[in-house]
Amino acid sequence: QVKASTGQALPKTRVEIYNAKNVMTAHGETDRNGKYPKKTDAGSHTLKLSMSGFDPQLLPASVVPGETTDISVVMKSQAGSKIFTALEETGASWLKKKFDS
């Protein structure tokens, strides 16, 4: 699950999955609960997470055949993003959408 430092889920976070050869094998966005419930091949992967107003994250992930891999990530607000930080801290995600439009 992808969340802000406030614990609020971050929907529409961009997710890119790279295999051990650094080839992107899947991409998409998190759902309204901050989850990316998609299947991917077993093996070692790198996840790249990005969202406007947050620092991008690179994370290693190991997927075992037949098992669900749960990863929790807390995205950090970008330095200097005072408006977004205020929106995040107050939980005003509905207003943030207006800035993203």
C-alpha positions in Angstrom: 0.0 0.0 0.0 1.2 3.5 -0.8 0.5 6.2 1.8 1.4 9.7 2.7 3.3 10.4 5.9 -0.1 11.2 7.4 -1.2 7.6 6.8 -3.6 8.6 4.1 -3.7 6.2 1.1 -2.4 7.7 -2.1 -4.5 6.8 -5.1 -3.2 7.3 -8.6 0.4 6.8 -7.6 2.4 5.8 -10.7 3.8 2.3 -10.4 6.5 0.9 -12.7 7.9 -2.7 -12.3 11.3 -3.5 -13.6 12.8 -7.0 -13.8 16.4 -8.0 -12.9 17.5 -6.9 -16.4 16.1 -3.5 -15.7 13.3 -3.9 -18.3 9.9 -2.5 -17.4 7.5 -5.4 -17.3 4.4 -3.7 -15.9 3.0 -0.2 -15.1 -0.1 1.4 -13.9 -1.6 3.4 -11.0 -2.6 2.5 -7.4 -6.3 2.2 -6.7 -8.4 4.4 -4.4 -6.9 2.5 -1.4 -3.3 3.1 -2.5 -2.9 -0.5 -3.7 -1.6 -2.0 -6.9 -3.3 -5.4 -7.0 -1.8 -6.7 -10.2 0.0 -10.0 -10.9 3.6 -10.0 -12.0 6.1 -12.7 -12.7 8.0 -14.4 -9.9 11.6 -13.2 -9.3 13.5 -10.1 -8.3 12.0 -6.7 -9.3 12.5 -3.0 -8.7 9.4 -0.9 -8.1 9.5 2.8 -9.1 6.7 4.8 -7.4 6.0 8.4 -8.4 3.4 11.0 -7.8 3.2 14.8 -8.2 4.3 16.6 -5.0 6.3 13.5 -3.7 9.8 12.3 -4.0 10.0 9.2 -6.3 10.8 5.9 -4.6 12.8 2.9 -5.8 12.2 -0.3 -3.9 13.4 -3.9 -4.3 10.8 -6.6 -4.4 11.0 -10.3 -4.5 7.9 -12.2 -5.8 7.5 -15.9 -4.9 5.4 -18.1 -7.2 1.9 -18.6 -5.8 2.2 -16.1 -3.0 1.0 -12.5 -2.5 3.7 -9.9 -1.9 2.6 -7.0 0.3 4.8 -3.9 0.4 3.9 -0.8 2.4 5.5 2.5 1.3 5.3 6.0 2.8 5.9 8.6 0.2 7.7 11.8 1.4 6.5 15.2 0.3 9.0 17.0 -2.0 11.0 19.8 -0.3 9.6 23.2 -1.2 6.1 21.8 -1.9 4.5 23.9 0.8 1.0 23.9 -0.7 1.0 20.1 -1.2 2.4 19.6 2.3 -0.4 21.6 3.8 -3.0 19.7 1.8 -1.4 16.4 2.9 -1.3 17.4 6.6 -4.9 18.5 6.6 -6.1 15.5 4.6 -7.7 17.8 2.0 -7.0 15.4 -0.9 -10.2 16.6 -2.7 -8.6 20.0 -3.0 -5.3 18.6 -4.2 -7.1 17.2 -7.2 -7.8 20.8 -8.3 -4.1 21.6 -8.3 -3.3 18.5 -10.3 -5.9 19.3 -13.0 
